[in-house]
Amino acid sequence: MPPSAQDTATITEQMTVDYRRDFERLSAKEQARVEVALRRFSELLRDSPRSFFSKVQRPVPIHLKGGLTPSLYSVRVGRDIRLIMAVDDDPVFRQTLVTLFRVVRPDEMEQSYRSIARLLYRNQIQGKNGAE
């Protein structure tokens, strides 16, 4: 279940090497748009998780064993940029971890999302679904 504002004290952002590489390839204007969007989404996640989760998408269905719900999402940044991220609640340290995996164009979204899902969930993906 997504974290709630009352349960989460802080939002901690982590960036993968692939995310940093993708980000550096963007123009200065696109980088600024991504940074503004990340601040906005982080504030929304902290202040109104329900609103945040209504704005993120799962472009490919992923079914995990044991009825678990994947924490991998995509977010639109304008018409031509998508962010792929995981949002995980860490109740022990009272934080929500946001891991930024990729910055991609819409035509790269599905393949990148599938690849990350396979990496993250390895043997936890159940049956025939979009991540396999």
Wavefront OBJ file of the C-alpha trace (Angstrom):
o trace
v 0.000 0.000 0.000
v 1.302 3.494 -0.795
v 2.631 5.436 2.176
v 0.456 8.087 3.790
v 1.537 11.568 4.802
v 1.064 10.724 8.473
v 3.236 7.597 8.264
v 6.109 9.144 6.359
v 8.426 11.725 7.830
v 10.703 12.336 4.836
v 11.095 11.667 1.141
v 14.539 10.333 0.218
v 15.502 10.450 -3.440
v 18.058 8.109 -4.988
v 19.306 8.282 -8.583
v 20.713 5.384 -10.552
v 23.671 5.713 -12.915
v 21.271 5.249 -15.857
v 19.070 8.074 -14.594
v 22.048 10.426 -14.268
v 23.269 9.496 -17.746
v 19.796 10.057 -19.243
v 19.425 13.363 -17.400
v 22.789 14.648 -18.629
v 21.739 13.963 -22.230
v 18.764 16.316 -21.912
v 18.956 19.945 -22.961
v 19.281 22.542 -20.193
v 15.622 23.473 -20.687
v 14.507 19.830 -20.394
v 16.682 19.315 -17.303
v 15.000 22.309 -15.669
v 11.552 20.877 -16.510
v 12.503 17.533 -14.959
v 13.816 19.201 -11.787
v 10.645 21.284 -11.398
v 8.479 18.195 -11.958
v 10.474 16.177 -9.403
v 10.058 18.894 -6.770
v 6.337 19.074 -7.493
v 5.890 15.288 -7.361
v 7.959 15.026 -4.179
v 5.809 17.667 -2.467
v 2.661 15.930 -3.678
v 3.899 12.560 -2.401
v 4.692 14.077 0.990
v 1.548 16.225 1.341
v -1.069 14.291 -0.609
v -0.046 10.708 -1.452
v -3.479 9.945 -2.892
v -3.042 12.752 -5.432
v 0.487 11.622 -6.222
v -0.593 8.036 -6.892
v -3.456 9.256 -9.093
v -0.884 10.934 -11.375
v 1.621 8.095 -11.773
v 1.128 5.185 -14.148
v 2.166 1.599 -14.657
v 2.497 1.425 -18.449
v 2.969 -2.363 -18.397
v 1.047 -4.668 -16.031
v 3.298 -6.483 -13.580
v 1.872 -9.296 -11.473
v 4.022 -10.395 -8.554
v 3.841 -13.659 -6.654
v 1.992 -13.666 -3.355
v -0.316 -10.861 -4.443
v 2.396 -8.268 -3.863
v 2.066 -4.921 -5.597
v 4.991 -3.567 -7.600
v 6.313 -0.151 -6.623
v 7.507 0.783 -10.125
v 5.821 3.744 -11.830
v 6.190 6.166 -14.677
v 5.493 9.878 -14.566
v 4.926 12.281 -17.445
v 7.018 15.413 -17.650
v 5.310 17.211 -20.484
v 4.609 15.523 -23.797
v 8.079 14.233 -24.515
v 9.715 13.068 -21.269
v 8.871 10.199 -18.927
v 10.481 9.327 -15.615
v 10.631 5.745 -14.396
v 10.777 5.463 -10.625
v 10.079 3.201 -7.700
v 8.316 4.495 -4.597
v 8.855 2.387 -1.490
v 7.770 2.994 2.083
v 10.444 2.391 4.748
v 8.540 2.373 8.051
v 11.620 1.513 10.123
v 13.327 4.783 9.212
v 10.044 6.681 8.688
v 10.814 7.620 5.123
v 9.649 7.066 1.599
v 12.381 6.066 -0.829
v 12.006 7.346 -4.372
v 14.466 5.669 -6.710
v 14.827 7.365 -10.081
v 15.734 4.759 -12.696
v 15.455 6.411 -16.105
v 14.498 9.537 -18.030
v 13.160 8.408 -21.404
v 11.201 9.533 -24.437
v 7.681 8.100 -24.814
v 8.787 5.653 -27.532
v 11.377 4.181 -25.132
v 9.027 3.912 -22.161
v 7.640 0.413 -22.510
v 10.958 -1.322 -23.231
v 12.765 0.570 -20.430
v 9.955 -0.114 -17.964
v 9.961 -3.851 -18.783
v 13.734 -4.034 -18.425
v 13.707 -2.344 -15.018
v 10.822 -4.532 -13.836
v 12.738 -7.682 -14.795
v 15.802 -6.403 -12.961
v 13.905 -5.374 -9.818
v 11.528 -8.272 -9.479
v 13.523 -11.113 -11.086
v 11.886 -14.333 -9.839
v 8.921 -12.570 -8.247
v 7.074 -11.927 -11.514
v 4.123 -14.271 -11.811
v 2.801 -15.882 -14.971
v 2.452 -14.252 -18.339
v 2.372 -10.495 -17.953
v 3.873 -7.416 -19.527
v 7.159 -7.497 -17.651
v 8.243 -10.899 -18.916
l 1 2 3 4 5 6 7 8 9 10 11 12 13 14 15 16 17 18 19 20 21 22 23 24 25 26 27 28 29 30 31 32 33 34 35 36 37 38 39 40 41 42 43 44 45 46 47 48 49 50 51 52 53 54 55 56 57 58 59 60 61 62 63 64 65 66 67 68 69 70 71 72 73 74 75 76 77 78 79 80 81 82 83 84 85 86 87 88 89 90 91 92 93 94 95 96 97 98 99 100 101 102 103 104 105 106 107 108 109 110 111 112 113 114 115 116 117 118 119 120 121 122 123 124 125 126 127 128 129 130 131 132
